[in-house]
Amino acid sequence: ERPLVRRRDFERFTGHDIVVKGYAPLVDRGKRLEGELLGLVDGPDGEAVRLRLEDGEEVEVARKDVARAHLVFHWNG
């Protein structure tokens, strides 16, 4: 569950599953989102984290709204 803090962290772990926790509900879904990290993009509110959620929807969350982001650990067993 490695935390993602710097831009370099988000770029390095593109394609991995992450959890994003917000200060308030994110993209009208809740304070916690889990999905595949698609990378960082420049959005209308500055830098944004792009995710593909489990239902296949792709969303962008402004980094200023992210309280914490970290990798999801999957057990191989």
Backbone torsions as a table, in degrees:
resi	resn	phi	psi	omega
1	GLU	NA	55.9	-178.4
2	ARG	-66.2	128.5	178.0
3	PRO	-70.3	146.3	175.7
4	LEU	-109.2	115.9	-174.0
5	VAL	-119.8	-52.4	-175.4
6	ARG	-92.4	162.1	177.0
7	ARG	-55.3	-40.9	179.8
8	ARG	-58.9	-36.7	178.0
9	ASP	-62.5	-46.4	-179.2
10	PHE	-65.2	-39.3	179.3
11	GLU	-67.8	-41.6	-177.9
12	ARG	-64.3	-36.2	-174.3
13	PHE	-103.1	20.7	173.3
14	THR	-57.3	134.1	-178.3
15	GLY	97.0	-11.5	178.5
16	HIS	-94.0	159.6	175.3
17	ASP	-80.5	135.6	179.1
18	ILE	-135.4	165.0	171.0
19	VAL	-117.2	134.6	176.6
20	VAL	-119.2	125.5	177.0
21	LYS	-112.1	135.1	-177.0
22	GLY	-109.9	166.2	175.0
23	TYR	-73.4	-25.8	-179.9
24	ALA	-143.7	173.0	178.2
25	PRO	-54.1	136.9	-177.3
26	LEU	-102.0	132.5	-179.9
27	VAL	41.1	44.8	177.0
28	ASP	56.3	33.0	-177.8
29	ARG	-120.8	-34.0	-175.3
30	GLY	150.4	175.1	-177.8
31	LYS	-80.6	-9.8	-177.8
32	ARG	-128.7	126.1	175.8
33	LEU	-123.5	141.9	176.4
34	GLU	-129.3	136.2	179.2
35	GLY	179.8	-175.1	179.4
36	GLU	-82.4	128.9	178.1
37	LEU	-73.2	120.7	178.7
38	LEU	-98.5	-8.4	177.1
39	GLY	123.5	-171.8	176.8
40	LEU	-107.3	143.4	177.7
41	VAL	-133.4	159.6	173.5
42	ASP	-89.4	115.5	-178.5
43	GLY	-110.1	-176.9	-179.3
44	PRO	-64.3	-25.5	179.3
45	ASP	-102.2	22.4	-176.2
46	GLY	98.2	-149.8	-177.4
47	GLU	-69.0	140.2	-178.8
48	ALA	-135.1	147.3	176.3
49	VAL	-90.2	126.6	179.6
50	ARG	-102.3	128.0	-177.2
51	LEU	-127.9	148.7	167.9
52	ARG	-108.0	113.4	-177.6
53	LEU	-76.4	170.5	-177.0
54	GLU	-59.5	-30.3	179.6
55	ASP	-82.5	2.8	177.7
56	GLY	93.0	-10.2	179.6
57	GLU	-71.2	139.7	176.4
58	GLU	-103.4	130.1	-177.6
59	VAL	-130.5	159.9	174.7
60	GLU	-122.6	132.7	179.5
61	VAL	-120.4	123.1	178.7
62	ALA	-60.8	133.7	-179.1
63	ARG	-60.2	-28.7	179.5
64	LYS	-67.3	-19.6	179.0
65	ASP	-91.9	-5.3	-176.6
66	VAL	-90.1	119.4	176.3
67	ALA	-82.2	-36.3	-177.8
68	ARG	-159.5	145.0	173.7
69	ALA	-139.4	139.0	178.0
70	HIS	-152.8	159.6	177.5
71	LEU	-69.1	152.9	174.3
72	VAL	-98.0	128.7	178.6
73	PHE	-88.6	126.6	177.5
74	HIS	-109.8	126.3	175.5
75	TRP	-73.7	134.3	175.5
76	ASN	-103.5	89.5	-177.6
77	GLY	-167.8	NA	NA
